[in-house]
Amino acid sequence: MQLWVGLGNPGAEYALHRHNVGFMAADAITQEWRFSPWKAKFKGSICEGSIGSEKILLLKPATFMNDSGRSVGEAMRFYKLEAPQVTVFYDELDLAPFKVKVRTGGGAAGHNGIRSTMAHIGEDFRRVRIGIGHPGHKDRVTGHVLGNYAKTEMDDLAHLLGAIAAETKWLAEGDDVRFMSDVAMRTT
């Protein structure tokens, strides 16, 4: 069993924020693989399904980004999982828009949702970093991250989310390199 987590902020007013791309990825995965309906649990929403032979629990914390780790930690402890069984999907400011990179461990790189998750479960979880690009100057970061995707970006976003969802079979099997390669091929 694996626990996959999409990070974001709950509420309709945040739905299209770049900071919510983790939630968007979680929703795309549930649709692609026909997961169960979402239900409230662990201070968030959770659903389950199978990708290949792997059982996947998918969680969207409802604690707001800065406190995401509480929800992740509760779910992890309930299912008696270890940090290496957890995968977190989230926005990455220092990665080009619509690019995806996967790594395990490391620091938070200024991401409060990752910082909170690390505080609750340690750093040895897998991260699927979804690029949102940097606005160019640190004074514009908050507005960029908490801003909606532009109408001109919606097709690229939909294409990326579809590619992530379709290729998650490789993540489920632990083949991060194949996942990144196949997502890149679909989105080039």
Residue pairs with C-beta under 8 A, 6 or more apart in sequence:
1 54
1 55
1 56
1 57
1 79
1 81
1 85
2 54
2 55
2 56
2 57
2 81
2 85
2 86
2 87
2 172
3 56
3 57
3 59
3 72
3 75
3 76
3 79
3 81
3 85
3 86
3 87
4 26
4 29
4 56
4 57
4 58
4 59
4 86
4 87
4 88
4 89
4 171
5 22
5 26
5 58
5 59
5 60
5 61
5 68
5 71
5 72
5 75
5 86
5 87
5 88
5 89
5 117
6 22
6 23
6 24
6 25
6 26
6 27
6 58
6 59
6 60
6 88
6 89
6 90
7 22
7 23
7 61
7 65
7 68
7 88
7 89
7 90
7 91
7 113
7 114
7 117
8 14
8 17
8 19
8 20
8 21
8 22
8 23
8 24
8 60
8 65
9 17
9 19
9 20
9 64
9 65
10 60
10 62
10 64
14 20
14 146
15 23
16 148
16 149
17 145
17 146
17 147
17 148
17 149
18 91
18 132
18 144
18 145
18 146
18 147
18 148
18 149
19 65
19 91
19 145
19 146
20 91
21 89
21 90
21 91
21 130
21 132
21 157
22 60
22 88
22 89
22 90
22 91
22 113
22 130
23 60
24 157
24 161
25 89
25 128
25 130
25 161
25 164
25 165
26 58
26 59
26 60
26 89
28 161
28 162
28 164
28 165
29 35
29 58
29 164
29 165
29 168
30 38
30 47
30 49
30 58
31 165
32 162
32 165
32 166
32 168
33 49
33 50
33 51
33 56
33 165
33 168
34 49
35 47
35 48
35 49
35 56
35 58
36 47
36 48
36 49
37 47
38 45
38 46
38 47
38 60
39 45
39 46
39 47
40 62
41 75
42 59
42 61
42 71
42 74
42 75
42 78
43 61
43 62
43 63
43 70
43 71
43 74
44 59
44 60
44 61
44 62
44 63
44 71
44 75
45 59
45 60
45 62
46 57
46 58
46 59
46 60
46 75
47 57
47 58
48 55
48 56
48 57
48 58
49 55
49 56
49 58
50 56
51 168
51 169
51 171
51 172
52 169
52 172
52 173
54 172
54 173
56 172
57 75
57 79
59 71
59 72
59 75
61 67
61 68
61 70
61 71
61 72
62 71
63 70
63 71
65 112
65 113
65 116
66 112
66 113
66 116
67 116
68 113
68 116
68 117
69 113
69 115
69 116
69 117
69 118
69 119
69 120
69 121
70 116
70 120
72 86
72 88
72 117
72 120
72 121
73 117
73 120
73 121
75 81
76 82
76 83
76 85
76 86
76 121
82 124
83 121
83 122
83 123
83 124
83 125
84 104
84 124
84 125
84 126
86 121
86 125
86 126
87 125
87 126
87 127
87 128
87 171
88 113
88 114
88 117
88 125
88 126
88 127
88 128
89 128
89 130
89 164
90 111
90 113
90 114
90 127
90 128
90 129
90 130
91 111
91 129
91 130
91 131
91 132
91 145
92 101
92 109
92 111
92 129
92 130
92 131
92 132
93 109
93 110
93 111
93 132
93 133
93 134
93 141
93 144
93 145
94 109
94 134
95 101
95 129
95 130
95 131
95 132
95 133
96 131
96 133
97 131
97 132
97 133
97 153
97 156
98 131
98 156
98 157
98 159
98 160
98 187
99 130
99 131
99 184
100 128
100 129
100 130
100 131
100 160
100 164
100 180
100 183
100 184
101 128
101 129
101 131
101 180
102 126
102 127
102 128
102 129
102 171
102 176
102 179
102 180
103 126
103 127
103 129
103 176
104 124
104 125
104 126
104 127
104 176
105 123
105 124
105 125
106 123
106 127
107 123
108 114
108 115
108 118
114 127
117 125
126 171
126 176
128 164
128 171
130 160
130 164
132 144
132 145
133 144
134 141
134 144
135 141
135 143
135 144
149 157
156 187
159 186
159 187
160 183
160 187
162 186
163 182
163 183
163 186
163 187
164 183
166 186
167 178
167 179
167 182
167 183
167 186
168 179
170 176
170 178
170 179
170 182
171 179
